[in-house]
Amino acid sequence: MPINRVFRQGKIKPEDLARLDRAFAFTLRSLHLVDRSDPICEIIARKVIEIDAAGTHEPEEIAREATREFGIKQ
């Protein structure tokens, strides 16, 4: 899974992993993506992490912001 790959690279703290994984899952669902091995999922994972690092920490809000940034209206 892309979030775990980034985690292993040392960019995510272990205590943040569950929250970011939820935000990632919400974002994939919003974008109607089911194949987590799709290369676009790594781009989405990095966007989720970027939004979290910018100060938004609620998984549902991270997903809304990510979909907006990818140009998808909800």
Protein Blocks (a to p, Z undefined) as FASTA:
>chain_A
ZZlmmmmnopacfklmmmmmmmmmmmmmmnopablkbmklmmmmmmmmmmmmnopabfkl
mmmmmmmmnopaZZ
